[in-house]
Amino acid sequence: MLSLNGKIVAITGASGGIGEATARLLAQRGAAVVLAARRSERIDAIAQDIREEGGRAATCVVDVTKAEDLRRLVSTTVERYGRIDVLVNNAGIAPISPLADLDTEGWSAMIDVNLRGMLNGVAAALPVFREQGKGHLVSIVSVAGLSVSPSMAVYAATKNAVRTVHEGLRTESTDGVVRTTAISPGYIRTDLADSMADPALRHRTRENMDAMGIPPEAVARAVTFAIEQPDDVEIGEINVRPTVQA
């Protein structure tokens, strides 16, 4: 079995859902993790749990829309553990609505968090990866970008933009220094619906999550699989959805 012992991984959006599950699983498998999110009390509690179970974990309060916060996350990780092997861009929001609602504030928020937040992570980590001689960028995208449903046009657009950036970075990184992995979840039981302002859409999304959603640990296992590969193997994209999801 491949090992994660010695891997240093920073994870955004680690206060719950996929980010929390990923941090816990990676730590169980031997990686040192740095949990990043806006809710300091939550990531501190998760990190404490990990340490009590014998794992290595630190925290860093981060708003991914602020480039300086991502730079601080990378520098904190390097200062604490000597390097950063992997950055998992997981933070995301989904205040979805029909385009006709003209929710321009929601559009801007999704662009800022889902796309600009990921780009801020690239800008912070890429120079360090290059200096180290290797690094791995993992981003949580969405199957919503593969088949666009009503009310999800802008959300899907931000996720497809992240997918495009990943492919561009891959083609620019064939020297073997930087690996990229885009992981697209389907219905996962998380609190993503909380960011939806429309009560009807929020209710319908929660119903779908309850009816067919799979646990966030399913995505965490996909992240782990991609990270644990040897340096000469790149897992470019993984789709993780419930078997009953169309």
N, C-alpha and C positions, 0 to 999 in steps of 0.2 A: 504494500500500500504506500502511495506517495504521502509525504509528510509536509505539514505546514510549520514544523518546528523552526523557529528563528525568523519566520516571516513577520514583517512589520506592516500593519494595515491600518489606514485611516478611513473612517466611514462617516459620511454626512447623513443627516436625517436618521441618526441612530437612537432617537429617543423612543422609538416604538416600531411596530410592524416589521417590515423587511430589514430595516437597518439594525434594529435590536436583535432580531433573530440571527442575522449574519454575524454580528459582533459576538454573540454568545457561542455560535457554532465554531467560528474561527478560533476563538480562545480555547474552546474545548479541544480543538485539533492541534493546539500548540503555538498558534500565532499570538503576537502581542498586538492589541488593538487600541486605537485611539478613537473614542466615540465623540462625534461632533453633532451638535444641534443647538437650537436656541434655548431649550428648556434645561437649564443647568441642573436643577434638582433631579430631574428624571435621568439624565445620563450619568450623573454622579451615583445614583442608586443602582443603576444597571452595572456600572463599573465596579462598585463595591461587591455586588453579587458575584461577578466574575472573579474578583480577587479572592473572595471567601471560598470559591470552588477551586482555587489553586491556579487560576489563570492570571495573565498579565493584562492590565487595562488602565488607560488614562483617559482624561476628558478634555475637551476644548469647546467653549461656547462659540458657536459660529452661526452667522446669517449668510447663507450662500450667495445672496444678492450683492454682498460687499466683497470686492476683490481682496481687500486687506485682511478680511477674516480668513479667507482660504489660504493666503500666504502665511498667516499666523498658525493655521492648522498644520501646514506642511513643516514650518520651522519648529513648532512645538514637538511634532513627531520626531523630527531629526534630532533635536536637542535631548529628548527623553530616551530615544532608543538607538541613536547613531545613524539612522537612515530611514527612508520610507520606500518599501517595496511595492505597495499597492495603494491606490486611492480609489475608493468605491464612492462614486457619485450617485447617491440614493435619494437625496432630498427632492421632493416634488409635491406639487399641489394640482388640484383639478376642479377649480370653480367653473364647471362646464355649464353651457347654456346654448340655446339656439342662436345662430348668428343674428337673427332678426331681433333678438332682445337688445342688441347693441351694448353688451356689457363690456365696454372698453377697459374699464378698470380690471375686470377679471382677465381679459386678454393680456393686458400688460403684466399682471402679476404672474401669469403662467410663463410668459416670455422671460421675465426676470428670474424666476426660480428654476424652471425646468431647463431653459436653454442657457441664459446668461450665467446661472449658477454653475452649470456644468463647464462652461467656457472659463469661468473664474478658476475652477479646479484645474483645468488643463494649463492655464497660464501660470498657476502656482506650482504645479507638480512637474511639468515638462522640463524646465531647466534643471531641476534637481535630479530627475531621472537621467538626463543626459550627462550630468556631472558624475553621477554614480556609475554610469555605464549600463544601467538597466532599470526598468520600472514597468509597472502594469497599471493601466487605466481601465477600470470597470465602471460602466454606467448602467443604471436601471432605466430601461426605456419603457415600452408598452406595446402589447399587441394591438392597441387602439390605432396605432399608426399603420398597421398592416391592412386593416379593413375599417374604414372610417364610418362610424355610426352617427345618426342624428344627434345634435347637441355637442359633439366632440370634435368639431373641425379644428378649432384653435389648439385644444389640448393635443390632438393627434399631430398637428403641424409642429408643435414644439418638440414632441418626441421624435418625429421623423427628422427634424433638424439635428437633433442629437445623434441619431443614427447616421446621418450624412457626415457630420463632423468626425465620428468614429472611423468611417470608411476612409475619409480623407487623411486622417492621422495614420491609419494603417498603411496607406500607400506611400506616405512620407517616411515610414519607419521600417522599411525593409532591410535596414542594416542590423536588425535584431536587437536593438537597444530597448525600444518601447513596444510593449504588447498592448492590444486593446481588445476588450470584450464588451459587447452590448447585450444585455439580458432583458428580454421583453416578457413581463408577466401578463397573464390574463386576470381573471377574477381571483384575487387573493384577499383573505380576511384581514383587512387592515382598517385604519381610521381615515383612509383617503377621502371617503365620502363626507367627512366633517368639513372639508374645504369647499363643498358645493353649497352655494347660496340658495339655489332654487329648492324649496322644500319637496316638491314632487320628484325632481331628479335625485335628490339626496335619498329620499325614501325608496325609490325604485332601485338605486344602486345598492343600498343596504340589503334590500330584499334579494337581489341577485347574488350578492356576496354570501348571504345566509344560505341561499338555496344551493349554490354550486361552488362557492369559493373554497379554495384549498388553503392550508395554513402557510404563513410567511416562511416557515422553515423549508418549504419546497424550493423557494427561490434562493434561500441561504445555501442550500445544498448545491445549486447550480453555480453560485458564486464560488463556493469552495472548490468545486470540480475545475473551474477555469483557472483559479489561482494555483492549484496544486500541480499543474502540468509542468514538465521540464521547460527550461528557458527556450528551447528550440521549438516549442509547440505553442501555437496561438489558437485559442478557441474564440473565433470572431463573433459569433452571435448564437444565442440560445433563446428559444421561445418556451415559456413555462406556463401552461394553462391547464385548467381542469379538463379531464377527459370528456366531460359532458358539455363543454363550452363550444359553441359553433365557431 
